C-alpha cells in the first residue's frame, strides 16, 4: 500500500514557509550589501578595494561568499517560483493531475533539485560504465543551510574589519590633527619645517592606504600607526616656539629699558644743566650725560633686533638682545651717576652754607663764653661766604674755604 500523497494544504504551507524565508534572505542580503564596510571593500563597478595581508586572506573569501549568496538566492528563487507556478496551475475543477503536481512541488522543494556544479571524474578513476561528468544537485534546504553558514562567516569578517577600522581610524585622525597643528606652529615660526611637514603628510597618506588595505593585520600585530620623526619634530618646534616667546618677551623688556633710559637721560641732562649753571666745576668732577648720538645708536640697534626677531632668527636675536640689555644697563648706570653727581653738586652749596653758619655760631658762642676774639678768623668766614654767593659757585674753592674756617674755629676752641 503506497503512502498518501501530499495534501494541497501541506503544499500551500510549504510554499508559504519558503516565501517567508526568501523575504528574510532578501532583507538581510540587502542590509549586508548596504553596510559601509562591505561597500568600501566591494568597491565600485566590480573593482574591489585593494587588500593585502590578513585582511585579504579573510575578507576576499567573504566578499566572494556574498557574491555567491546572491547567485544562490536566485537559484532558490527560481525553484520556489517553479513550485509556485506548479501550484498555481492546479485547477479547482479538475482532479486528474492534481496529485502529480502536488508531488512535483514537494520534489522541487525537498529533493536535490538545484544544480550547484559539475563533478568531473579523473580519467584514472573512471569505470567502464561511469560518466566522466555528472551534475551535482542539492536540496533547497541544504543550499539554504550552506547560505546561512556563509552569511554568518561573511558577516563576522565584515564586523571584524569594521571594528578594526573603528579602532585605527581615530589613530590616523590624531596623526592628521598633529600634522595640522605642527604646520600651523611652523607657519608662526617662519615655516622652516614646511618640507618635513609635507613629507609627514605624504607618509600619512601612505600610512592611511596601508591601514585601509590591511586593518585586520594592524590590529592582529597590535601595531599602532605612527609617522617616524613626528615626535622629534614636535619637540623641536615646541623648543623653537618657547625660544620665540622668550625672545619676544626679551624684546619687550628691551623696549621698556630703552624708554626708561630715555626718561633717565632726560633727568640727567636737566640735572647736569642745572648743576652747570649753579656750579663752576673747575675740578671737572661732574660726569657728563650720554651723548645723544649714543641713544640714537640704541634706537637703530633696536630696530635691527626687531627685524631679526620678525625674521625668526632666534639665536641671533637672543645674542643681540643680551648685548643690547648689557649696553642699556651700562648707559643707565652712567646717566644715573651723572644725575646723582649733578644733584649732589647742587645740594653741596646749601650743605656748605649750613656748615659755615654753624661754625660762625660756634665762634660767636666762644667769644661770649670764653672771651675769645673771633675777629682774626672772620676773614676766613667772609672769604667762604663770598665764594658761596658767587654764580656759578667755584665749588672746590668754596669747599676748601669752608673747611679752612672750620679748622680755624676748632683751633680757636682749643686755645
Secondary structure, DSSP 8 states (H G I E B T S, - for coil): -------HHHHHHHHHHHHHHHHHHHHHHHHHHT-HHHHHHH-BTTB-----HHHHHHHHHHHHHHHHHHHHHHHHHHHHHHHHHHHHT--SS--TTHHHHHHHHHHHHHSS-EEEEEEE--GGG--TT--SEEEEEE-HHHHHHHHHHHHHHHHHHHHHHHHHHHHHHHHHHHHHHHHHHHHHHHHHTTSTTHHHHHHHHHHHHHHHHHHHH-HHHHHHTT-----TTHHHHHHHHHHHHHHHHHHHHHHHHHHHHHHHHHHHHHHHHHHHHHHHHHB--TT--S-----HHHHHHHHHHHHHHHHHHHTT-HHHHHHHHHHHHHHHHHHHHHHHHHHHHHHHHHHHHHHHHHHHHHHHHHHHHHHHHH---THHHHHHHHHHHHHHHSSSB-HHHHHHHHHHHHHHHHHHHH-
